[in-house]
Structure formats: structure tokens, C-alpha cells
């Protein structure tokens, strides 16, 4: 914003309510205010009995509350949109409304998070959606879920985030309320906002969230650890994708979001890159990344190939995945394995420089979105207890060198491999052979 005194730089401000809820904001002088409540709970906290409740709560987000028969309709009438996103460790409830309607929007947001009705009719409708979604789960999503199930078998992170219809049918309104009563505590909540002064956001929080009392019957920081095991998982292809087989290999990144290799792993993932066999554009589309040059451009039968990271609070996965015609499944596994083994070699300076520049570009481009910025503010406070500035982030990326990338690659290969397959397992290399390749 430009005033008579010059340019006012947007500043991140934080504070806490007496009950422990943290508030963070960035006044960017936008005509739109984006508000979100980031909650420290997800499917890793479910049990065998209530498995799937987070998926169901996401589907029922912004339905009815004591004051709003349809919270989503009320947000729309305010000239805004609302959204819910749940994962294994955190859940985000957000709204995007005209700046002048922020107080009314906060009313809807707070009540939707703290006081949802979860009527019998709504829960029945949500369970029907869960069953329909189960039949239409994307092949890539099945592949990534398989990595978590196999890599953390028998641990909280290894729980299914998307549950089968037989499990969904067991869920009741009481289970949803009980789960929220257990985990929706002030110390596990962050209110994040952009396009709103911090004093205004804090005032809204005080009037709408300060009544929430801390729970004394449980330790909020108590989280059952999820030890990485490695392993194998296979599931069937979606009916509309039966001609392809999808394969992924992965290794652990110890520490996850809080580990020392977070930034080097992100640079390495950008260096590998990847994409689809059909893609228009130039270097900005990742067509100079290693997997594009050495897999998609070299093997005509590969439909897609990319590197991915899956980070959590204490652990994470680094994966490479590939899709190809079913009869080429074994060849696809060999290609992925060879590229993992290459991670123990030193990357070229040009390749590293390109990856670091691309990662910086991706970070800064994403943060131009007010929705992404709001989410980033809240999740960083919930995950790290502070917000890292763009300058700090870029400095960490710039500090990564070839030795860091090789060290991360070597350390990954010392751990057990995880393998996920979506398709006919007869057409891929047996898992015990893949394990031997990395010994």
C-alpha cells in the first residue's frame, strides 16, 4: 500500500488469546479478507472404531449450525466462498469474503468449526458421498495412500484416510462429536487471516473463540509416534484406468517438517521434477527436470513420471512414481529404481542451480495467492510455533549444495524401501526382488 508517507510493507503479526488460541495475520490491504481456523487433528488420531470421521467431517463442513441452517449459503450471500481440507495431521476451515463482511464471515466460520449440528440426515448424506467417492478415487491418490499404508504399517500415519464403504456405514453423529470434544482444544487451534488488521482479527477472535476452555484430561502434545517400516501395498486400478499400471517407490525422510533435511529434500524433488507425456510449454513447465529428460523423453511408453514429497510432523516420504501400459510394469519399476540409485551420485552444478531457482520461483508464486498465504501462516504456526519469513526460506534454499543432495540420497537408500502399485501385481517386479536391489 502506498500512502503520503511512502510504501507500507505488509507485516506478519501474531498474538495469543488467554485460553491458548493463537492468532496470526498479514494485512495486505486487499479488498477481500481470507480467514481460516487450522486445527491440529486429522485421521492419524482416529481409532479402528471411528476411522473415517475426519473424511466425513470434511464433507459436512459448513453445513448446518444452531444459527445458520446452511453455513455455506450464508457465506455465499456475503459474497464469499468457504472450504475445508483435512489430512492426516491437520484440518483447515477457511472462508474468503469481502473485507467489509469479515465480522459476519467470522461468525459463520467460528460456529461451523465449534458448533456443527451433524444431524442424522446430514451424516447419512455424508456417508453416501463417502461411498460414491470410494468408487471414484483417482489412481494417483490410491498410489500415494498406498505408500502411507505400507510405509507406516500398523502406526497412526498408516491409517487409511479414505475409508471403505463398510467402515463409513459404522460412523454416527456421536462419534464425530466425541472426536471433536477430544481434540478441538484451544492449544490445537490457530486463527489465520490475510486482508485484515491484526487488532481487528484478534478482537473477532476474543468475541467468538475465547469461551473455548482448555481440556485438562489429556496432554495436548501427546502424539503416538509413527515409526517408518517400509513395505508393499497393492490395490486395483479405477475402472476407467485399467489399461495403465501405476508404480511408486519411496524412502523415509527422518524428521519430516521438523527435520534437518526438509529444504534439501524439496530442492531434490524439484531437481527431479517430472510431469505427463502430454505437456505444452518450455522450461517453466519442468521440461528440463531430470525425470522429464531421462524418463519421459527417453521411454516412449511412459505416460507420467514425477518425484513427490510427503511430509508430516516427525517423519516424511520421498517418492518417485510412474504410470505406463500394464505390460510395461516391470520395466517401469526398474526405471524408478535406477533413478533412486542415481541419487547417491553428485548432481551437476547447472542442474542444482536450475532446481534452486525453480523452487524459489514456486514458493514466491504460490505466496502471491491470499488463500495460500493464509494457509501458510496458520500451518507454520501450528507446525513450527513461528512463521518463517520469505527471506529466511529463500536463504535456506540458496544454501543447499550438491553435497547436501547426495547426503540426503545416500541416507534414504540406507533405509527400507516402500512400494505401492495400482493395477495388476502380476505385471510388476516382486517386492522381495526390489528390496534386494537396494541392499
C-alpha positions, 0 to 999 in steps of 0.5 A: 500500500502506498500512502503520503508517507511512502510504501507500507510493507505488509507485516506478519503479526501474531498474538495469543488469546488467554485460553491458548488460541493463537492468532496470526495475520498479514494485512495486505490491504486487499479488498477481500479478507481470507480467514481460516481456523487450522486445527491440529487433528486429522485421521492419524488420531482416529481409532479402528472404531471411528476411522473415517470421521475426519473424511466425513467431517470434511464433507459436512463442513459448513453445513448446518449450525444452531444459527445458520441452517446452511453455513455455506449459503450464508457465506455465499450471500456475503459474497464469499466462498468457504472450504475445508481440507483435512489430512492426516495431521491437520484440518483447515476451515477457511472462508474468503469474503469481502473485507467489509463482511469479515465480522459476519464471515467470522461468525459463520466460520467460528460456529461451523468449526465449534458448533456443527449440528451433524444431524442424522440426515446430514451424516447419512448424506455424508456417508453416501458421498463417502461411498460414491467417492470410494468408487471414484478415487483417482489412481494417483491418490490410491498410489500415494495412500498406498505408500502411507499404508505400507510405509507406516504399517500398523502406526497412526500415519498408516491409517487409511484416510479414505475409508471403505464403504463398510467402515463409513456405514459404522460412523454416527453423529456421536462419534464425530462429536466425541472426536471433536470434544477430544481434540478441538482444544484451544492449544490445537487451534490457530486463527489465520487471516490475510486482508485484515488488521491484526487488532481487528482479527484478534478482537473477532477472535476474543468475541467468538473463540475465547469461551473455548476452555482448555481440556485438562484430561489429556496432554495436548502434545501427546502424539503416538509416534509413527515409526517408518517400516517400509513395505508393499501395498497393492490395490486395483486400478479405477475402472476407467484406468485399467489399461495403465499400471501405476508404480511408486517407490519411496524412502523415509525422510527422518524428521519430516517438517521438523527435520534437518533435511526438509529444504534439501529434500524439496530442492531434490524433488524439484531437481527431479521434477517430472510431469505427463507425456502430454505437456505444452510449454518450455522450461517453466513447465519442468521440461528440463527436470531430470525425470522429464529428460531421462524418463519421459523423453527417453521411454516412449511408453511412459505416460507420467513420471514425477518425484513427490514429497510427503511430509508430516510432523516427525517423519516424511516420504520421498517418492518417485512414481510412474504410470505406463501400459500394464505390460510395461510394469516391470520395466517401469519399476526398474526405471524408478529404481535406477533413478533412486540409485542415481541419487547417491551420485553428485548432481551437476552444478547447472542442474542444482542451480536450475532446481534452486531457482525453480523452487524459489520461483514456486514458493514466491508464486504460490505466496502471491495467492491470499488463500495460500498465504493464509494457509501458510501462516496458520500451518507454520504456526501450528507446525513450527510455533513461528512463521518463517519469513520469505527471506529466511526460506529463500536463504535456506534454499540458496544454501543447499549444495550438491553435497547436501543432495547426495547426503540426503540420497545416500541416507534414504537408500540406507533405509527400507524401501516402500512400494505401492502399485495400482493395477495388476501385481502380476505385471510388476517386479516382486517386492522381495526382488526390489528390496534386494536391489537396494541392499 
